[in-house]
Amino acid sequence: QVQLVESGGGLVQAGGSLRLSCADSGRTISNYAMGWFRQAPGKEREFVATINWSGGSTFYADSVKGRFTISRDNAKNTVFLQMNSLKPEDTAVYYCAARRSGLYAAIVPAYEYWGQGTQVTVSL
């Protein structure tokens, strides 16, 4: 059973940085593709970034490209999202997701497992 737990969210000023982590407390996710999504109040959950099983391929939403970096440490069953140059519009609950296929994907239905989310708030 895959059990994803996100951490690292918080309150930061615009222009600041945060690093989110997603760890699996159930089983290894080293063969899974992973993704980060976010959901702001009143909006649908949207894609942020994804990484394939090895970490060799990544893909980003246009809104975060150049500012966010997804990476993984398979030895520690952990995925990271480094967020720089944060903007108020990045405010949302950020969710980590795992996909049994090792190939990355940018849509919600492609992922079988989800964490509970971590709040990121960016103030002016």
Salt bridges, closest charged atoms under 4 A:
GLU46 OE2 - ARG38 NE 2.60
ASP62 OD1 - LYS65 NZ 3.11
ASP90 OD1 - ARG38 NH1 2.90
ASP90 OD2 - ARG67 NH1 2.77
GLU112 OE2 - ARG100 NH2 3.76
